[in-house]
Each structure stands twice: as structure tokens, then as C-alpha cells.
């Protein structure tokens, strides 16, 4: 009996000891770590984080548990907690290689030079322990590139490729380093070597193809993309790059086939490309059907719904857009995306008060939403509140400095507003990782060109550097502008034509082309060049419109009418074409046709200030003063700072005996355009009609000093006579009569002279 108990104890004791071991903190921590790793393999970062937290709690000094927790945080998008956990890992185990490397790799993405230098020191230490670590060499090279040392980066990348010749990430970075050194042949060779080292890699071929696209070697690029598809027929990047390239080259049917193939992939990031392509081709109904299919396919996909609503809005199918948003807001009244789009619809419908109330409601729920502030900026833009628009754009960038499209849009606003210094400051304030990007470089160059002076030399240098990387339309245009200033007209035209080859409807390139001829007084050659280009693009309404405008400006009104009529047939809803046709009729004094066209524009397209203003001028020419006053009032209501409309309204009101009402309009016109003598003449004449002759003389004398127009001199003469200054009055009258004695204003001045003379007689 005793022996049996002893034997039993001998069996049970190891079991109890094992059970005790399994309950130790280290063992429990290990079990949590293994469970977390399995969840990470399933891409379930949130549940994995809980397991790793349990592992840390079980064994707080377990460095591996902290490291795995850091990986889970990073996978879940929590960068701050991930970095903290990595630093804690290194504190527990200073030699934890994986944690040190991962922390350094994260630091390479920073914009702060001190953080980059810290990463550099950390990586140099790692390489002393593991000299051939490809990851460490690659990360070190990235820091060196960002710190402006491409030569040292090249050295480390070449070392990495010796160890891992098939590593495409290292290959791409090495090619970028060569490009920074302006060594394009070497960059190409690096990518070719990658293709040879990875003969079955479609990715390697795509990388080489992208390089060729950037260098404007389109045939070579297409060949590489086709080779990639030969290796992997459904390779998504190759299909997308090939579709994009063929689209840019004008081979729309081929591009469509590739976009359609991409639409069948489950990848949501690729799905909308086919619909976007259809929309850009003007095939609106097909595009909307495609967007609707994607939205119905996944009702929870807000991006798909947003695209559908945007397409409805762009095609003016507002009720359908509103219906989609109403359904979304019924499900979730705080759906930020739907609320924002409803605000955009209200802005488009010109319901500005409702839009502002809607957006302020959203802002109350999401005060730190860059999207809300951005749409508010659009509201302030269309309502003419420029300062508030800028404030909102500043707020967007304060909340998210990495929103590059917003920064670029803001810079363009500043450049258009002739504020190059503010634009440069804004662009220089971009995160360091964005400052050397091509879009930022393009806008910096526009600002530098606008600045002139010494900034011009920097612009030249930057444009050349940019063109060395990629020949974009903006950089080519800037290069063409500088070459025009250098009187290298043939080269400037070549740049303009290269832009048009890339972007056939880029009117800036056509304007540059015309300018190169205009500065040489060779306008017939300009017309010939543009006419030949338009003949190559007979279906482009924009190109035909440009040609029509050019013909009108150079005096060929008959040719202009024919071309503009063709352009209108291509795009019947384009108001500028209707306006141009009306303008030709005005120039040819075809009053009936011009009036009919302008009224048609207003009836079909709603209130159009330009059409209304021209109609007012036409009414003046026909003696319909009351109708003209009504037209100019409507223009001023829509455009309170339209100086021409203000001036015309003031003059007509004064002539109709309403000088008191006319005065503020005339004063505002002069305030807006102080260098326009005809506007100051109107202000002086309004003063004259009010009987304020001394004030009238002051303004009329200023107007005559800026213009030799005899009508202004007659007005001044009349004012002098009314003040009793007959000598100056007669001098002004005589000077005006020498130029044109038959103007209607001459009779007014002579009458004032007669009345002044009769008043002196006893």
C-alpha cells in the first residue's frame, strides 16, 4: 500500500511540476504572444493587440511581448503607441535587432532633420553588428537621400543589391538616388538590371515602364507594360499603367478594354477607374450606370456612394443625387460624407444660406474635420468672401498639413492674386517629404516666374531640374515662357507643341504658341499654326473655340463665325461660344441677331452677367436707355464689383436725371479701377449733373490728363464754363473741336459756353 502511494506520488509530482511551469508568467506571456501572432496572420490587428497586451501584463519585462505589441499597434494604424512600444522594447533589450530596425525605418519617414539623424545613427549602429543587413542598408540610404546625400545613399544601396539582387524596393530607391544625381542612364540601367535579375517579375517590368513614361519614351513604356502582362496576364499595376498611357496617347478604345478588365477585380481602389474613364469621355449615362453598380454592390462603401452622387451632380441630375443622400441620412443622420455632399449640392443650387447652416451643423459635430473646412472654403469662394475662404484653407492645412491638393489649390489662388511671396511661403511650409514633389515644384516655379527679378534665375534652375525628372505640361510651359523671353522662339514653340501632344486641350499651350508669334509681329503665322492644329483635332470644342477667338481678334469675323458655329455644334451648352457669336454680331452691328442670341443665352442658361452686360450695351446703341439701365442693374446685383457695369449704370442714371442715385455707383467704379479715365469722367459728369461744378472739374481734369478722347475734353470744357472759368473752358473746347467737332458732347459744351456768355451780359 505504501509502495503504491509512493509510486503514485512519483507519477503525480512531474505532472504538478509541469502544471506549475505552465502557470508561470513567462509561459502565459508566450501563449498570448503565439495567439496574437496567429491573429496578425489573419490581418486582425485589433484582437491581436489585446493578446499582446495580455502578454505584456503577464510578463512586463518581456521585450518580445512589447515588440509584438508595437507591430500590432502599427498594423492598426496607431503610429504613436507603436513607437512608444518600440522604445520600451529597446529599453528592456538594447540589442533587440528587429525593434531597433523597425524604429529606425519609421523614423526615415519623418520630415524633421534631427529625427532623421537619430535614425541614421541607429542604423549605422545596427550595421556594425549586421553589416550585410539589406533592410538596414536600405533604411540608411533612405535617410541619406532625405538628408541630401545621394552619393552615400548610392553606396549603401549598391551594397544592399550585392546581398539581395532581386529586392525591388532597394532597386527603386537606387534608381531614385541616380535620378537625384541627374544620372538618367544609370537609373535606367539599374531598372534594367532588376528585370534581368527578376525575369519572372511583372513588377520589375512595370517599374521600368514607369521610368520610360516619366522620360516621355512612350513606346518603350508600352513595351515594358506588355512584357509585364506576358509574365502575369492579370497584373493590376501593368493593366492600370497601360490603360493610363493609352488614354493619354489618345488610343481610347484600347484604353477602355484595359479599364474594363480592371473593373472586374475585387480591389476597390481599382473598381472606379472604368467609370471615371467613361465619364471623362463624355459617356455620362454609361459612367453613372457603372458607379451605381459599384454602390449597389457594396452599400457600406461610402466612397462608391460619394462617386455616384458626384456623377449625378456633374450631370445636373440633382434630384437623383438628393435621393441617394436622403437614403443615407435616414440610416445615419450623422453620416459625415453624406452631410458634406448635401452641403455641396446646396452650394451648387446657390442656396448659400442653407448650405452655410448645413455645414456649420456638421462643423459642430466634427470641428476638426478638414473636409468640412474645405467645403466651407468653397462656399466662401462662390459668395465672394475671399478672406474667409483663405482662413478656411489655412485651417484645413493646420488640421492636416499633408493634404497636398489643398496646399496646391491655395498656392494657385495666391499666384492668381499676384501674391507670389505668400505662395512661396505656403509651399515652403509643406512637409519635407512633399517639398521636392513635382506638383510643389511646378507651383514654386510659377510663383518664382511671377516674382521676376533675381527669382527668375532660381526659376530657370528649378525648371531645368524638374524637366530632368519628368516633362510635365506645367514645367514645359514654364520652360517655353522663359525661352520666349530669351527670344528662342522656335524652342518655345517646340515646348508648346510637346505640351499639346501630352494634353491636347491645354489652352495655355496654344496661348503660349500665339504669344511666340505675337512678340515678333507674325500673327498670320500664328493663325496658320493654330489652324493646322485645329484641323488635327476637329472634334475638340475647346480647340475650335480657341481658333474662333483668334480669328475674331485678328479681324477675320467671317472665318471666326464659321469656326465658332462648328465649336457650338460640338458643345451646344457652352455659354462662351454663344457669347462669342453674339460678340461677332455686335462687332458687325447685326443688332437684331446679337439681341436674339443674348436673350437666348439668358433664357436657356439663366442669368449670365456677361450676356446681360452686352445686352445693356446693345440697348444703349439702339437708344433704349430704360432697358439698358435695367440690364446694368441686374449685372451689378450679381456682380457688385463689376466696375464697367457700375460705370455704365451711373452714366445712364445721370443722363436720365437721377444723378443722386448715380453718384455711389460712379464712385465705386473709380475706387475699383482708379486708372480708367473713362470711369473718372463718368464720376465728374455725375457731379456736373448734380450741379457740383468745382468737384466735377477736379475729376474731369484728372480724366483728361490720362486720355486724349475729345468726349472727355468736351465734358471738361462744359464744367469750366459752369464754374465761370471761360478761358480754360474755351481752351478745352477748342482742343476737342480740332479732334472731332461732330460729337454729341460738343453741343453740350457749346451750350454751356453760350449760357456762360449770356450770363455775363448786362
Number of C-alpha atoms within 10 A of each C-alpha: 6 7 8 9 10 11 11 11 12 11 11 12 11 11 12 11 11 11 11 11 13 13 12 12 17 18 16 18 25 19 17 21 25 17 16 28 22 12 18 19 10 10 14 16 22 15 15 29 25 15 25 30 22 20 29 26 15 19 19 16 16 19 22 22 27 28 26 28 30 29 26 29 23 19 18 16 12 13 15 11 16 24 21 14 24 25 19 18 26 20 13 16 16 13 13 16 14 15 26 23 20 19 22 25 23 17 22 26 17 17 16 15 14 12 17 24 18 15 26 24 14 19 24 16 14 20 17 10 11 13 14 15 17 21 18 26 25 26 27 27 30 27 27 23 21 19 18 13 16 22 16 14 26 23 14 22 26 19 18 24 19 11 13 17 17 19 16 20 10 25 26 19 21 29 23 20 27 21 18 19 15 14 14 18 11 16 23 17 13 20 23 17 16 25 22 14 16 17 14 14 18 24 22 26 28 28 24 24 28 22 22 20 19 16 18 16 13 19 12 16 25 22 15 24 29 19 18 27 20 13 16 15 13 14 17 20 18 27 23 18 20 26 29 19 21 18 17 16 15 14 13 17 11 13 23 19 13 20 25 17 16 24 19 11 13 9 11 14 11 16 21 21 21 25 27 19 20 19 19 11 11 11 13 18 15 14 22 22 13 21 27 18 13 22 19 12 11 12 11 11 13 15 15 22 24 20 19 25 27 20 23 21 19 14 14 12 13 17 11 14 22 18 12 16 21 16 12 20 17 10 9 11 12 14 15 18 19 23 21 22 20 21 26 24 19 19 22 17 11 14 13 18 12 13 23 19 12 17 24 17 14 21 19 9 12 15 12 15 16 22 15 23 26 20 23 25 24 20 25 21 15 14 13 14 13 15 11 16 23 19 14 21 22 20 18 24 20 13 14 14 16 16 16 19 11 18 22 20 13 21 25 19 16 19 22 14 10 14 16 25 15 15 26 21 12 18 22 15 13 20 16 16 13 18 16 14 12 18 17 20 21 23 22 27 26 23 27 24 21 18 18 13 10 10 14 17 12 15 25 18 11 18 23 16 15 21 18 16 17 17 22 20 22 21 26 25 25 23 21 26 23 19 19 21 12 10 14 14 21 15 15 27 25 14 25 27 20 19 25 18 15 16 16 20 17 16 15 15 25 23 15 21 27 21 20 26 20 14 13 10 11 13 17 12 13 20 18 12 16 21 19 12 18 20 12 11 15 14 15 16 23 22 24 27 23 23 25 28 22 22 22 22 11 13 11 14 21 13 15 25 22 13 23 25 20 19 25 21 14 16 15 13 13 17 17 15 26 21 19 20 26 25 21 20 19 19 13 12 13 13 18 11 15 24 20 12 20 23 15 14 22 17 11 10 12 9 14 17 20 16 26 23 23 22 26 28 22 21 19 17 13 11 11 13 18 14 16 25 23 13 22 27 21 19 25 19 11 13 14 16 17 19 22 21 29 26 26 25 26 32 24 21 21 24 15 14 13 16 23 15 14 27 23 14 26 30 21 20 25 22 14 15 14 13 12 16 23 21 29 29 29 31 31 31 31 32 26 23 21 17 15 16 22 16 16 29 25 15 21 30 22 16 25 22 12 13 15 14 15 22 23 25 29 30 29 32 32 32 33 29 26 23 16 16 14 19 12 16 25 19 14 23 25 15 16 26 17 9 13 12 17 10 14 10 17 22 14 14 27 18 13 21 23 11 13 19 13 10 10 8 6 4
